[in-house]
Amino acid sequence: MRKFSRKRDPRKALLRGLAESLILHRKITTTEAKAKELRPYIEKLVTRAKKQTLASHRNLLKLFSHKIVKELSALSNQYTSREGGYTRIVKLNPRRADAAKIARIEFI
């Protein structure tokens, strides 16, 4: 698990914020390390949303707002026949300022 020079709560907030952006915009550009850390997190969320039970809906509402959960449920309907692998990571050119590895994570 990558720590990103953050303690546990700020790290969880970072992942939650990246996940919200990815769900709303369907693709985001971030550092490669953050994209790789976000991938399993978002895959589990989509799998949970696919179940469409009251318990899974409430679990998602603990993490996100109603708007995000609604978008995630609509998104998960596209992947009913898919068992996993809902996202792809595309590597981009390094950032000019500090040469950090940049990647775009998007839904397939």
Buried (B, 14 or more C-beta within 10 A) or exposed (E): EEEBEEEEEEBEEBBBEBBBBBBEEEEBBBBBEBBBBBBEBBBEBBBBBBEEEEEBBEBBEEBBEEEBBBBBBEBBEEBEEEEEEBBBBEEEEEEEEEEEBBBBBBBE
